[in-house]
Amino acid sequence: MTTFVESRPYADPEAAARKLMEIAYSVEPVQDGRIHIEKVNWPFLHDLHGSPAEYRAGIDRAIENGWFWMHESGTYVRLTQTGTDLFA
């Protein structure tokens, strides 16, 4: 019996982080450069069918890479200069 497993494009945290950066960069920030987290997580989880684990790993990687800064409440992120430079 052969089992087929669908490949997950965001299983790699680096790929997930880059996709989350693309999403965040496309969002118009509100007050003080804030990007409400639902503007990032909804497209990733719903539209792109990323898993919650892939989302979390991507967010963590983006923060580790210095691309995102996340408020301690988890309600919004800001792109850092390093993150913005990815799109220059």
C-alpha positions in Angstrom: 0.0 0.0 0.0 1.3 3.4 -1.0 0.6 6.4 1.2 0.7 9.8 -0.3 1.5 12.8 1.9 0.8 16.2 0.6 3.8 18.5 0.9 3.4 21.5 3.2 4.9 24.6 1.7 5.2 26.3 5.1 6.5 23.3 7.1 9.9 25.0 6.9 9.9 27.8 9.5 12.0 30.0 7.2 9.4 29.7 4.4 6.6 30.4 6.8 8.4 33.5 8.1 9.0 34.8 4.6 5.3 34.3 3.7 4.2 36.0 6.9 6.5 38.9 6.1 5.0 39.2 2.6 1.5 39.3 4.1 2.5 41.9 6.8 4.3 44.1 4.2 1.1 44.2 2.1 -1.0 45.4 5.0 -1.5 49.1 5.6 -0.2 49.8 9.1 -2.3 51.7 11.6 -1.2 53.9 14.5 2.6 53.9 15.0 3.2 51.3 12.3 1.1 48.6 14.1 -0.2 45.7 12.1 -3.0 43.9 13.9 -2.1 40.3 14.2 -5.4 39.1 12.6 -4.4 40.9 9.4 -1.5 38.5 9.3 -2.8 35.3 10.8 -6.1 35.1 8.9 -4.6 35.1 5.4 -1.9 32.6 6.5 -4.2 30.2 8.2 -7.4 30.5 6.1 -6.4 31.6 2.6 -3.0 29.7 2.4 -4.1 26.8 4.6 -1.1 27.0 6.8 -1.4 25.1 10.1 -1.3 26.8 13.5 2.1 25.1 14.2 3.5 26.5 10.9 2.1 29.9 11.7 3.7 29.9 15.2 7.0 28.7 13.9 7.0 31.3 11.2 6.2 34.1 13.6 8.9 32.9 16.0 11.5 32.7 13.1 10.6 36.2 11.9 11.1 37.6 15.4 14.4 35.7 15.8 15.5 37.0 12.4 14.7 40.6 13.6 12.0 41.1 10.9 9.1 41.5 13.3 8.6 43.0 16.7 5.6 41.7 18.5 3.8 43.5 21.3 3.8 41.5 24.6 0.0 41.2 24.3 0.4 39.4 21.0 -2.2 41.7 19.4 0.0 43.5 16.9 3.4 43.4 15.2 5.6 46.0 13.6 8.0 45.4 10.8 11.5 46.3 11.8 13.9 48.1 9.4 15.6 44.7 8.7 12.2 43.3 7.8 11.3 46.2 5.6 14.7 45.9 3.9 13.7 42.5 2.6 11.4 44.2 0.2 13.8 47.0 -1.0 
